[in-house]
Every structure is written in structure tokens, then in C-alpha cells.
Amino acid sequence: MKIIVEIIQHLKPGGIEKLVIDIMRLQEEGTDVYIIALEGDKQTSLDLWPALKLYQEKLIFLDKPPGFKLSIVRHLRKVLKRLHADVIHTHHIGPLLYGGMANLKLSSMQHIHTEHDAWHLLDNKQLNMTKLMLRLNRIILVADAATVGMQLSRVLGRDVKPVTILNGIDTEKFTPSLTHRPYESTLRSFKVGCAARLVPEKSLDVLIKSIADIPNVELLIAGDGPEKQKLASLVRELELSTKVNFIGYTDDMVSFYHQLDLFVLTSSNEGLPLSILEAQACNVPVVCSDVGAVHEGVCKQTGLLVKRNTVSEFHAAIKSQMKRGSKYHPRDFITKSFDIRKMIKAYNQLIKG
């Protein structure tokens, strides 16, 4: 039995967090997966994300306080030894640092590290820390999209050649609605949706402003975060309370996508977001900021890419999608390249016999 430990910063609802849960849930036979969250505690996470209760025996929380703590390295090393881990799989800079340092004295353990974007490496401190960890450890570096891989090589050095393994979603879970009626302007509103953490880099103010003057549009925003009050104030200021609905966090994302005619992502920075893959797997077309690796995950026949932070261009793109009718089939594009079972198989091929 192979033991893989996924190390992440925290277990709050989000793209990477959902990804590692799916890796654990859908892992191939003969492999056992645990998840270690550097920050937070189990009870708080279960209260925030009730779906985690199904997997709580495989979840470990280190409750790391702010700042770098050498005691967390020692704690993590003890946990990895207790689990008899064969492989650690880290995601982003914090887990890379702690996982890499914990593994310095555990040479038999393989380390795979996935970068889900490269824009955070514009910070010199994070860039130098990443370079140091890659020099000190024999780490297999993975990029979750070809664009991310090229960006990593550019900032980390041309001798760094990441393996590209595309993000995947559960296409057996995210399937098209059998009851959603095609949009016709005389019968109902056109439903636009977005699912994201309510944080500045998602630029949801751009989305709210872009639908303000479009008749017969309803905007549904799934997710929570520190920007919620600011965004709610913007909705009131623009007198859009009847058009914009904050539905908060939901475990039932399939039902959320099934309501939509269009999914819109206005992020100013991204890697390859899972939300656009999930929406398209449900046959919901997308309009997205052309940032990071987003273009790799957008069906060219049904989706549109827009210059980031341009309210007028998002406004025009949404109106254009309203006129395109209902013959959208982005699901075929997703199932071909972005199924999570293919992703898991690709990761497992990196693991030493």
C-alpha cells in the first residue's frame, strides 16, 4: 500500500482544497491518501465545510500560527513518519517550504510539488524561497497547465523544466442538467453565475458593474470571503439588489451550475481555475479574463476571453452570449482533457515503483 500525503495551507472551501479532496476520494486502488493542512483546526474546518465530515479520519491539522514556525517543521516530520508516508505532494509556497524542510531528514520519501499559478513568484521573497527548496531537495516540479509551466521556467530559470499535468475535475459528478430550459428573453431572466472566494484578486466588482445595465439578467454569486461587505455595498450603491444574489458557500455546486445560462470569471490573476472546468462540464459556456492559464481551459467554440478589469468588454461579452442561443456543448472539450481520473493516473506515473 502506497501512502501519499497531500500538504496544503488550509482546508477552507476553494479550488486547491477541492482538488486534494477529489484526489483522496478517487485515488486508484492500492494507494492511501491523507491530507495535512498547515493552518486551522479540525472542528473549525468541519463547521465551515460540513462535507469534510465524510473524510475526517484522513484529515490532519497542524494549527500553525502566523509567521514561520520551526516547531511546525518538527511536528510535520513526526506526522509523516507516523503515517509511513511514501510520497508528499505539496501545493504552493507554504506547503513547499514546510514539506521540503520536513523531508530533509527523510530521504526515502518522494516529494512532488505542484504550482497552480506563477504570479505569486513576482514576490522576490517567495521566488527565492522556491528556488532554495528546489535546490535543497530532489523535488519533482509539476505545473497544472502548460502556460504555468512556461512561466515557472521563465522566473525560476531555463534549467527548471516542470512536468505539465492538467488540472482535472470529476466529470462523472459534474454533468449537464436534464431539465434546464434554453434561455428565451420573453420567458425568464438570463442567469449569470460566478463561484469564487470573495477576495480582491477575483475582481467581482467588475462582474457586478458589467451586468448593471443589461436588462433581464440575474447574477448569482456563490462563495464567501473578506470582500463580501464591500461587494454588497457596491450592489446597493448601483441599486442592483433585485439583480444580484449572494448565495454564500454551497456544497451542491452541481445544482448551482444547473441554474446558469453563463458562467463568468473576472479574476485579475489565475492559474487554471477548476470552476470554469466544472461549469463547462455541465454544458454551461464561460466568459473569462484572459489571465494566467485560463485560455487553456476555455472551449474555443463556446467561450469568450476578455481583457482583465474591463467592465465594458465583459458587458459586451455577456450580451453577446445572450444572443448566441442554446446550442452549447463545452462538455466534450472538458471530458477530453480535464477529467480528474486522467490527472490522478498522470501523478501516479511520477511515483517511484
PyMOL commands that set and color helices and strands:
alter all, ss='L'
color gray80, all
select helices_A, chain A and resi 15-26+42-48+50-58+70-83+93-105+119-122+124-136+146-156+200-202+204-211+228-237+253-258+274-281+294-297+311-323+331-337+340-348
alter helices_A, ss='H'
color red, helices_A
select strands_A, chain A and resi 2-8+31-37+59-61+87-91+110-115+139-143+163-164+190-195+217-222+244-248+262-265+286-289+304-306
alter strands_A, ss='S'
color yellow, strands_A
deselect
rebuild
show_as cartoon
